């Protein structure tokens, strides 16, 4: 987000690349100058959210999401207190055939 905000504030592409070469300015994407920046996106969530009762999740949620044009994969990382250290929970969605994420393919052996 930093490169995008600085670009919107008027900093040049050359300045941004010099200061933060690994970051992407998303302003051209927002302004429809480019169709996409990456083939996939990864998002890490580390338990800072608030649930429907306006309380922090207890225990906190630790998850990672990987999304490309076809699939969305959510991995829920086990907590240290978990008795089953080998059990990993997740969700897998076919975003082309199920864009509203109604059918979790995580346990589907054909997936």
GIMOVEN-V485624 format. One line per field, one symbol per residue. burial: # if it has 24 or more other ideal C-beta (glycine too) atoms within 12 Angstrom, else .. A space follows every 50 residues. Layout:
# GIMOVEN-V485624
burial = ???
This chain:
# GIMOVEN-V485624
burial = ..#...#........#.......####....................... ..........#.#.#.....####.#.............######..... ...........
